[in-house]
Amino acid sequence: MLRLRVSFYSIVVVGLKGRKLMKAWRVVWFASVWSLWLHRNNIIFNNEEVNIDSVLDLIKFRTWHVG
């Protein structure tokens, strides 16, 4: 699983330089923070259980659809 995660993030930034690289990292950062925040809220307010795989899938989804 770790290998899949590393290769996903390397695909996002491969071949990018300068401003495009910075934009790609910002998109990954915001998608990660937003996904974690929403998952945290669901755990606290909707009594959901921690699901790391679900959070990672949402981060990937948001990264590809925003970027």
ChimeraX attribute file (.defattr): number of C-alpha atoms within 10 A of each C-alpha:
attribute: neighborCount
match mode: 1-to-1
recipient: residues
	/A:1	6
	/A:2	7
	/A:3	7
	/A:4	9
	/A:5	11
	/A:6	10
	/A:7	11
	/A:8	12
	/A:9	15
	/A:10	11
	/A:11	10
	/A:12	18
	/A:13	16
	/A:14	11
	/A:15	9
	/A:16	13
	/A:17	11
	/A:18	7
	/A:19	9
	/A:20	12
	/A:21	15
	/A:22	13
	/A:23	15
	/A:24	20
	/A:25	17
	/A:26	14
	/A:27	20
	/A:28	22
	/A:29	14
	/A:30	15
	/A:31	23
	/A:32	18
	/A:33	13
	/A:34	16
	/A:35	21
	/A:36	17
	/A:37	13
	/A:38	12
	/A:39	21
	/A:40	17
	/A:41	13
	/A:42	14
	/A:43	14
	/A:44	11
	/A:45	9
	/A:46	10
	/A:47	10
	/A:48	12
	/A:49	11
	/A:50	12
	/A:51	10
	/A:52	11
	/A:53	10
	/A:54	12
	/A:55	19
	/A:56	16
	/A:57	12
	/A:58	18
	/A:59	22
	/A:60	19
	/A:61	13
	/A:62	18
	/A:63	21
	/A:64	14
	/A:65	10
	/A:66	11
	/A:67	13
